Amino acid sequence: MDIAIKTVLIIIGFYLVYKLMFGGKSGLTLFEMHFKQGRLTSHKGKIQDKFEREARAIAKAEKLTCTIRAERSGSVRLHISANVSDDVSQRLRNLFPFEYYERKDADNGRRA
């Protein structure tokens, strides 16, 4: 019986360590864009057309190799690879249409 309790505790310990290490990505990925030497190599998700055009133009001008990802976990966040300079990263954040991806609360009921 003592061995069974120790085994269960070890399994619980491994599970907790696994959750702490790999449980960080809890948000919903809205889209992801991968650039290599200024060219869009792959993308997935719904990207607003204007943002995609402007991001491609910036990536081409700066010869970026990076990943741009939008994620929703409560509010919408834009993640840009760390190898992108701060000024280019800020230009991309200024272009990003946060209001396009924010949830809209529909008022379908009548107020009493």
C-alpha positions in Angstrom: 0.0 0.0 0.0 2.9 2.3 0.8 4.4 1.8 -2.7 1.1 2.7 -4.3 0.8 6.0 -2.5 4.4 6.9 -3.4 3.7 6.0 -7.1 0.6 8.2 -7.1 2.4 11.1 -5.6 5.3 10.8 -8.1 2.8 10.7 -11.0 1.0 13.8 -9.6 4.4 15.5 -9.3 5.3 14.8 -12.9 1.9 16.1 -14.0 2.4 19.3 -12.2 5.9 19.9 -13.6 4.6 19.2 -17.1 1.7 21.7 -16.6 4.1 24.4 -15.3 6.5 23.9 -18.2 4.1 23.5 -21.1 0.9 25.1 -19.9 1.9 28.7 -20.5 0.2 29.1 -23.9 -3.4 29.4 -22.8 -4.6 32.0 -25.3 -6.4 31.5 -28.6 -4.1 32.2 -31.5 -6.0 34.4 -34.0 -3.3 34.4 -36.7 0.4 33.7 -37.2 2.7 35.1 -40.0 6.2 33.8 -40.7 8.7 35.9 -42.6 12.1 34.9 -43.9 14.4 37.4 -45.5 11.5 39.8 -46.0 9.1 37.3 -47.6 6.0 35.9 -46.1 6.7 32.1 -46.1 3.6 30.9 -44.3 0.6 32.2 -42.4 -2.5 30.8 -40.8 -5.7 32.3 -39.3 -7.7 35.3 -40.4 -5.5 38.4 -41.1 -7.0 41.8 -41.9 -6.0 42.7 -45.5 -4.7 46.1 -44.7 -2.5 44.9 -41.9 -1.2 42.0 -44.0 -0.2 44.4 -46.9 1.5 46.9 -44.5 3.3 44.2 -42.6 4.6 42.6 -45.8 5.8 46.0 -47.0 7.7 46.6 -43.7 9.1 43.1 -43.7 10.3 43.5 -47.3 11.9 46.9 -46.6 13.7 45.7 -43.4 14.5 42.1 -44.7 12.9 40.7 -41.6 13.1 37.1 -40.5 10.5 36.8 -37.7 7.1 35.6 -36.6 4.2 37.8 -35.9 1.3 36.3 -33.8 -1.9 37.7 -32.5 -3.3 35.9 -29.5 -6.5 36.4 -27.4 -6.5 35.6 -23.7 -8.9 38.1 -22.3 -7.7 40.9 -24.5 -5.9 40.8 -27.8 -2.1 40.8 -27.8 0.4 41.0 -30.6 3.6 39.0 -30.2 6.6 39.8 -32.4 9.9 37.8 -32.5 12.6 39.1 -30.2 15.1 39.5 -33.1 13.0 42.5 -34.5 14.3 45.9 -33.5 12.1 48.0 -31.1 11.4 50.7 -33.7 10.2 48.2 -36.3 8.2 46.3 -33.7 6.5 49.6 -32.6 5.7 50.4 -36.3 3.9 47.0 -36.6 2.0 47.5 -33.3 0.9 50.9 -34.5 -0.5 49.3 -37.7 -2.3 46.5 -35.9 -6.1 46.9 -35.8 -6.8 45.8 -32.2 -10.4 47.0 -32.5 -11.0 44.6 -35.4 -10.2 41.6 -33.2 -11.8 42.7 -30.0 -15.0 41.0 -29.0 -18.2 42.8 -29.6 -21.0 42.3 -27.1 -24.3 41.8 -28.8 -27.3 43.2 -27.1 -29.9 40.8 -28.3 -32.3 41.2 -25.4 -34.7 43.9 -24.3 -34.1 46.0 -21.3 -36.9 46.0 -18.7 
